[in-house]
C-alpha cells in the first residue's frame, strides 16, 4: 500500500457537518496501490477502468457549506486480466491550486451570496470556484472532469490519473465553459455538450469530434436564465430542456441566486438535429417538473422517446421556521422530491406528447450499457436513495420493457456509488455485464469496490476489493473499457 501524497487541510478535527462527516467524510491522502484484500474472484475478462468523481473539500468554507462545493477527487479502479489497481487524485483545478497556496478558501459556495467570495470566478453563477467535482467521462482516450455550473474541463489520464491540464479544443473552448453531463456517443466517438449563463444567449449546445475538434457550437433561444443539469441524445438528435425551476430573475439583479419552482409553467423538451441550427430546435410542452438526470433517448418512427426521472415535487416545502440547512438540503432528498422513472414520447410530425411513469419506485442516478445510449435499451440500473440524506442505500435493476424491478440493498450503514455497466466480451443479452460500484461502510470505517453479475445480482458480489481507506460519498461515475 502506497500513499502517493497527503494534503494539508484546515477542516475542523471533529467536523459535525452532515456533508463533511459520516458517509461524506473527505480524504486528504491520495493512494496508489495494487496490494488490496480481495473477497471472491475478479473476472479475468473484466478489462478497463471504473472512474468516480467526488466532492471532497480540503478547506473550511466561507460561511455555509453545501456538498456540491467540495473539491473534485477522482477514484479509479483498473482491471487487467484479473489484476486490479486503485488510485485517487484531486483534480488540479485553478481554484484548488490557489487555495492551497493561500491555505484557506477563497470562494463562497452555493449557499452563500457571490459577494462573499474573495476572488472572481467564471462559473454560470459568477464568483464561484470551479471545483470540477460533479461528473467524469472518457473522450478520445482522456478522462474529462466537469462542474455542474459550467467551467473548464480538466483532463486526466484515465489509467494513471496523471494531470493533463485543461481542455482547449485547439483554442476554441467556449468562454462560457461547459456544464457537467457531457455525453459521449460510443458509436461515433463524438462528445455532445451544453453550457448556460445568466445573460443572453442563455444556452449553447455543441459537438466535439472524435479528434477533439469543436465542430459545432450554436446558441439556443430561451426566455431567460435557466438551470439545465443534463442532456441526452439519439442517433440523429440531441435532447435539451427548459425546466421551470430556475433562478429568480429579479433577485439575480441584486446579486442573489435563489431558485424558484414555477409550478404554473410546463417543462419544455427541445429536440435539435445533432448538427442543427438554433431555429431547428423543436420544443415540446410537457407536465411541469424538474429533471435532474435523463436515462436515455432514441428514435421510433415519427417519435423521439425520452426516459428520465420525473420529480413530483421539485421544491419540497419546509416549515417557515426551519433552519437554513433544512431549507438548503431539501433539494438533496430524492424521496421528498418523489423522483421516479418516466417516459416522454415526442411526435416530431404532429407535436403531440404522450408521457407517463415507468415505475412507482423512488430512484435516480440511472446507468445503462453505454453502447445502448441513443438507441432502444432494456435495462437501467438506478440507485435507491436514502430518506432524508443524499446517499444511496442500494441498487435497482429496472427492465423498462417488461416493467420488472430487482433491488439489491447494501446493508445498514453501507452506501453505494453510481453503478457502472461493464459489458462482457461476446455479450448476447443486454445484461451480459458486470456492475461495478464503490461502497462506503460507515460502521466498519472501510470502503470496497464491489463487482456484481448483472444477471445474478441476488447472488451477491462476485468480488469485493478493499480500498486503502474509506472514501467519501459523491456523485457521478463512468466505465471505460480497455
C-alpha positions in Angstrom: 0.0 0.0 0.0 1.5 3.3 -1.1 0.4 6.8 0.0 1.1 9.0 -3.1 0.6 12.4 -1.4 -1.1 13.8 1.7 -2.5 17.4 1.6 -2.8 19.9 4.5 -6.4 20.7 5.4 -7.9 23.3 7.8 -11.2 21.5 8.2 -12.4 21.1 11.8 -10.9 18.0 13.5 -14.2 16.8 14.8 -16.4 18.1 12.0 -20.1 17.6 12.6 -21.4 19.0 9.3 -23.6 16.2 7.8 -21.9 16.5 4.4 -18.4 16.6 5.8 -18.8 13.6 8.2 -20.1 10.1 8.2 -20.5 8.9 4.6 -19.3 12.3 3.4 -16.1 12.5 5.4 -13.5 13.8 3.0 -10.0 12.5 2.4 -6.7 14.3 2.4 -4.5 11.4 1.1 -4.0 10.2 -2.4 -3.2 6.5 -2.9 -1.7 4.2 -5.5 -1.9 0.5 -4.6 -2.2 -3.0 -6.0 -2.0 -4.5 -2.6 -5.6 -4.9 -1.6 -7.6 -7.6 0.1 -10.0 -9.3 -2.3 -13.0 -11.4 -1.4 -14.1 -13.7 -4.2 -12.5 -13.5 -7.6 -12.1 -10.6 -10.0 -13.3 -11.8 -13.5 -10.2 -12.1 -15.8 -12.4 -10.9 -18.7 -13.1 -7.6 -17.0 -10.7 -5.1 -18.5 -11.0 -1.3 -18.2 -11.3 1.4 -15.7 -14.0 2.5 -13.3 -13.9 6.2 -12.5 -15.9 8.1 -10.0 -15.9 11.9 -9.2 -16.3 13.0 -5.6 -17.0 16.3 -3.8 -14.0 16.3 -1.3 -13.4 19.6 0.4 -9.9 20.5 1.5 -10.5 23.8 3.3 -13.2 25.1 5.6 -15.9 27.0 3.8 -16.7 30.7 3.7 -20.0 30.6 5.6 -22.4 27.7 5.0 -21.1 24.6 3.2 -23.0 22.7 0.5 -21.8 19.3 -0.6 -21.6 20.4 -4.2 -18.9 22.9 -3.1 -16.3 20.2 -2.5 -13.1 19.8 -4.5 -13.0 17.2 -7.2 -11.4 13.9 -6.3 -11.3 11.1 -8.9 -11.3 7.5 -7.7 -10.1 4.9 -10.2 -10.1 1.1 -10.1 -8.4 -0.5 -13.1 -8.9 -4.1 -14.1 -6.5 -6.1 -16.3 -6.7 -9.9 -16.7 -7.7 -10.4 -13.0 -5.2 -7.8 -11.6 -6.5 -4.6 -10.0 -5.1 -1.2 -9.1 -6.6 1.6 -7.1 -5.7 5.3 -7.4 -7.3 8.5 -6.2 -6.3 12.0 -7.1 -7.5 15.6 -6.5 -8.4 17.3 -9.8 -5.8 20.0 -10.0 -8.1 22.9 -10.7 -7.0 26.5 -10.8 -9.2 27.1 -7.7 -7.7 24.3 -5.7 -4.2 25.4 -6.5 -5.0 29.0 -5.5 -6.5 27.9 -2.2 -3.6 25.5 -1.4 -1.2 28.5 -1.9 -3.3 30.7 0.4 -4.1 28.0 2.9 -7.8 28.8 3.1 -11.0 29.0 1.0 -11.2 31.9 -1.5 -14.7 31.3 -2.9 -18.1 31.3 -1.2 -20.1 28.2 -2.1 -23.6 27.5 -3.4 -25.3 28.5 -0.1 -23.7 32.0 0.2 -24.0 35.1 -2.0 -21.3 35.6 -4.6 -20.3 38.8 -2.9 -18.7 36.8 -0.1 -16.1 35.3 -2.4 -12.6 36.8 -2.2 -11.9 36.2 -5.9 -13.9 36.2 -9.1 -15.0 33.0 -10.7 -16.1 32.1 -14.2 -18.9 29.6 -13.5 -22.5 30.3 -14.6 -23.4 31.9 -11.2 -20.3 34.1 -11.1 -17.7 34.4 -8.3 -17.8 30.7 -7.6 -14.9 28.2 -7.6 -14.9 25.7 -10.5 -14.4 22.6 -8.3 -14.7 20.1 -11.2 -16.3 17.8 -8.7 -19.5 16.7 -10.5 -19.0 14.4 -13.5 -16.4 12.3 -15.2 -16.4 10.8 -18.8 -13.7 9.5 -21.1 -13.5 11.0 -24.6 -10.8 10.3 -27.2 -8.9 8.3 -24.6 -8.8 11.1 -22.0 -10.8 11.4 -18.8 -12.6 14.8 -18.5 -13.9 16.0 -15.1 -16.6 18.7 -15.1 -18.6 21.0 -12.8 -22.4 21.3 -12.7 -22.5 25.1 -13.0 -20.2 25.2 -16.1 -16.5 25.7 -16.2 -13.3 24.2 -17.6 -13.0 20.5 -18.5 -9.9 19.1 -16.7 -8.0 16.3 -18.4 -6.6 13.3 -16.7 -5.0 10.0 -17.9 -7.8 7.6 -17.2 -5.4 4.8 -16.2 -2.9 6.8 -14.0 -5.0 9.9 -13.2 -2.0 12.0 -14.2 -2.9 15.7 -14.6 -3.0 16.6 -18.3 -4.2 20.2 -17.9 -7.3 21.9 -19.1 -9.2 21.0 -22.4 -8.7 23.7 -25.0 -10.2 22.2 -28.2 -7.4 23.9 -30.2 -8.2 27.3 -28.7 -12.0 27.1 -29.3 -13.1 26.1 -25.8 -16.2 28.2 -25.1 -15.8 31.3 -22.8 -19.0 30.3 -21.0 -17.4 26.9 -20.2 -19.0 23.6 -20.3 -21.6 22.0 -18.0 -21.3 18.7 -16.3 -23.0 15.8 -18.2 -21.2 16.0 -21.4 -22.3 12.9 -23.5 -20.0 10.6 -25.4 -21.6 8.7 -28.3 -19.5 5.5 -28.4 -20.7 4.7 -31.9 -19.3 7.9 -33.4 -16.7 9.0 -30.8 -18.3 12.4 -30.6 -18.8 14.4 -27.4 -22.0 16.4 -27.0 -22.3 19.2 -24.5 -24.2 22.4 -23.4 -23.5 25.4 -21.2 -25.7 28.1 -19.7 -25.3 31.6 -18.3 -27.4 34.4 -16.8 -27.1 36.7 -19.9 -28.4 36.2 -23.4 -27.8 33.9 -25.1 -28.7 31.8 -22.1 -27.8 28.4 -23.5 -25.4 27.0 -26.0 -25.1 23.5 -27.5 -22.1 21.9 -29.2 -20.4 18.9 -30.7 -16.8 17.8 -30.5 -15.4 15.3 -32.9 -13.6 12.1 -32.0 -10.4 14.0 -32.8 -11.2 16.6 -30.1 -12.2 19.3 -32.6 -15.0 21.7 -31.8 -17.1 21.2 -34.9 -20.5 22.6 -34.0 -21.5 25.3 -31.5 -24.8 27.2 -31.6 -26.9 29.4 -29.2 -30.2 28.1 -28.1 -33.1 30.6 -27.6 -34.6 30.6 -24.1 -36.9 33.1 -22.4 -34.4 33.7 -19.6 -31.7 32.2 -17.4 -32.2 28.5 -16.7 -30.6 25.8 -14.7 -30.4 22.7 -17.0 -28.3 19.9 -15.4 -28.3 17.1 -18.0 -28.9 16.3 -21.7 -29.3 13.1 -23.7 -29.2 12.1 -27.4 -30.4 9.8 -30.1 -28.7 8.7 -33.3 -29.7 11.9 -35.1 -30.8 14.3 -32.4 -29.7 15.9 -29.2 -32.3 16.5 -26.4 -32.1 19.7 -24.4 -34.6 21.1 -21.8 -36.2 24.2 -20.3 -37.4 23.2 -16.8 -39.5 25.6 -14.7 -37.1 25.5 -11.7 -34.6 28.3 -12.2 -33.0 31.4 -10.6 -35.4 34.2 -9.7 -34.6 36.8 -12.4 -35.4 39.8 -10.1 -33.0 38.5 -7.4 -30.2 38.0 -9.9 -30.3 41.8 -10.5 -29.5 42.1 -6.8 -26.7 39.5 -6.8 -28.8 36.9 -5.1 -29.1 33.4 -6.7 -32.2 31.7 -5.3 -34.1 29.1 -7.2 -37.8 29.2 -7.6 -40.1 26.4 -8.9 -42.7 27.9 -11.3 -45.4 25.3 -11.0 -47.6 27.1 -13.5 -45.1 26.7 -16.3 -44.7 23.5 -18.4 -41.4 21.7 -18.7 -40.2 22.0 -22.3 -38.1 19.4 -24.1 -36.1 20.6 -27.0 -35.1 18.3 -29.9 -32.4 19.6 -32.2 -30.6 17.7 -35.0 -27.1 16.8 -33.9 -25.7 19.4 -36.2 -28.8 21.6 -36.2 -29.1 25.4 -36.2 -30.9 27.3 -33.4 -34.1 27.7 -35.5 -34.3 23.9 -36.0 -35.0 23.2 -32.3 -38.5 21.7 -31.9 -39.9 22.4 -28.4 -42.5 20.1 -26.7 -44.5 21.3 -23.7 -44.8 18.6 -21.0 -46.1 18.3 -17.4 -44.4 20.7 -15.1 -41.4 19.2 -13.3 -37.6 19.4 -13.0 -35.5 16.6 -14.5 -32.2 16.2 -12.7 -31.0 13.3 -14.9 -32.1 11.7 -18.1 -31.7 7.9 -18.7 -31.7 7.5 -22.5 -33.4 8.5 -25.7 -34.0 7.0 -29.1 -36.0 7.4 -32.3 -39.1 5.2 -33.0 -40.9 6.1 -36.3 -42.0 9.7 -36.1 -41.3 9.8 -32.4 -38.4 10.6 -30.2 -38.7 8.6 -27.0 -37.0 10.1 -23.9 -36.6 8.4 -20.5 -35.6 10.3 -17.3 -36.6 10.9 -13.7 -39.7 12.9 -13.1 -39.9 14.8 -9.8 -43.4 15.2 -8.4 -42.2 18.0 -6.1 -39.0 19.6 -7.3 -39.2 22.2 -4.5 -40.3 20.4 -1.3 -41.9 22.7 1.3 -40.4 23.0 4.8 -41.7 24.8 7.9 -41.4 28.6 7.8 -39.2 28.4 10.9 -37.0 25.6 9.5 -33.2 26.1 9.7 -31.3 27.4 6.7 -29.7 23.9 6.4 -33.1 22.3 6.3 -34.2 24.7 3.5 -31.0 24.2 1.6 -30.7 20.4 1.9 -34.4 19.7 0.9 -33.2 19.7 -2.7 -31.0 16.7 -1.9 -33.8 14.5 -0.6 -34.9 12.5 -3.6 -37.7 10.9 -1.6 -39.2 14.3 -0.7 -38.9 15.3 -4.4 -40.5 12.0 -5.4 -38.2 11.2 -8.2 -39.4 8.3 -10.4 -38.6 6.8 -13.8 -40.7 8.4 -16.5 -41.1 8.3 -20.3 -41.9 11.1 -22.8 -43.0 10.3 -26.4 -42.5 13.3 -28.6 -44.0 13.2 -32.1 -41.9 15.2 -34.5 -44.6 15.4 -37.1 -47.7 16.3 -35.0 -46.1 17.9 -32.0 -48.1 15.6 -29.7 -46.7 14.5 -26.3 -47.5 11.2 -24.6 -46.0 10.8 -21.2 -46.2 8.8 -18.0 -44.4 6.9 -15.3 -42.3 3.8 -15.9 -42.3 2.9 -12.2 -43.7 3.9 -8.8 -40.3 3.3 -7.1 -38.3 6.3 -5.9 -35.0 6.1 -7.8 -32.5 8.3 -9.6 -28.9 8.3 -11.0 -29.5 5.6 -13.6 -26.8 3.9 -15.6 -27.1 1.9 -18.8 -24.8 0.0 -21.1 -23.2 2.9 -23.0 -23.4 1.1 -26.3 -27.2 1.5 -25.9 -27.0 5.2 -25.4 -29.1 6.8 -28.2 -30.8 3.6 -29.3 -33.5 1.4 -27.7 -32.5 -0.3 -24.5 -34.0 -2.6 -21.9 -32.2 -2.2 -18.5 -31.3 0.7 -16.4 -29.5 0.4 -13.0 -30.6 3.1 -10.6 -29.8 3.9 -7.0 -32.1 3.6 -4.1 -31.8 7.0 -2.3 -31.6 7.3 1.5 -34.6 9.0 3.0 -33.6 12.5 4.2 -30.0 12.2 3.1 -28.1 12.5 -0.2 -26.6 8.9 -0.1 -27.5 5.7 -1.8 -28.8 2.6 0.1 -28.9 0.2 -2.8 -29.3 -0.6 -6.5 -32.3 -1.4 -8.6 -32.2 -3.2 -11.9 -35.2 -2.0 -13.9 -36.5 -3.8 -17.0 -38.2 -1.0 -18.9 -39.6 -3.4 -21.5 -41.4 -5.7 -19.0 -41.7 -3.3 -16.1 -39.9 -5.6 -13.7 -37.6 -4.5 -10.9 -34.9 -6.2 -8.8 -33.4 -4.5 -5.8 -30.1 -5.0 -4.1 -29.6 -3.3 -0.8 -26.1 -2.7 0.6 -26.9 -3.1 4.3 -27.3 -0.9 7.3 -24.9 2.0 7.3 -23.4 1.0 3.9 -23.8 3.3 1.0 -23.1 2.8 -2.7 -22.0 4.9 -5.7 -23.4 5.4 -9.1 -23.0 1.9 -10.6 -21.5 1.5 -14.0 -22.2 -1.3 -16.5 -19.2 -3.1 -18.0 -20.3 -5.3 -20.9 -18.9 -8.8 -21.0 -16.9 -9.9 -24.0 -19.1 -11.6 -26.6 -22.3 -10.4 -24.8 -25.5 -11.5 -26.4 -28.1 -10.2 -23.9 -28.0 -6.6 -22.8 -27.5 -7.7 -19.2 -24.5 -9.9 -20.0 -22.5 -7.4 -18.0 -20.8 -6.7 -14.7 -22.0 -4.0 -12.4 -19.3 -2.1 -10.5 -19.7 0.3 -7.6 -17.7 1.8 -4.7 -19.3 1.2 -1.3 -18.8 3.1 2.0 -19.3 1.0 5.1 -19.6 3.7 7.8 -19.9 1.4 10.9 -16.8 -0.6 9.9 -15.0 2.5 8.5 -14.0 0.9 5.3 -14.7 1.0 1.5 -14.8 -1.6 -1.2 -15.1 -1.8 -4.9 -17.8 -4.3 -5.5 -18.5 -6.3 -8.7 -21.8 -8.0 -9.4 -23.1 -10.1 -12.3 -26.0 -8.2 -13.8 -27.9 -11.4 -14.4 -27.4 -12.6 -10.8 -27.5 -9.6 -8.5 -29.2 -11.6 -5.8 -26.2 -13.9 -5.6 -24.2 -11.1 -4.1 -20.8 -9.6 -5.2 -18.6 -11.9 -7.3 -15.7 -9.8 -5.8 -15.1 -7.2 -3.2 -11.8 -5.3 -3.2 -11.0 -3.4 0.0 -9.7 0.1 -0.6 -6.8 1.7 1.4 -9.3 3.9 3.4 -13.0 4.8 3.4 -13.8 7.2 0.6 -16.3 10.0 0.6 -19.8 9.7 -1.0 -20.1 11.5 -4.3 -22.0 11.9 -7.5 -21.1 10.6 -10.9 -19.1 7.8 -12.5 -18.2 6.2 -15.8 -16.7 3.0 -17.2 -14.1 2.9 -20.0 -13.3 -0.5 -21.5 -9.7 -1.2 -22.2 
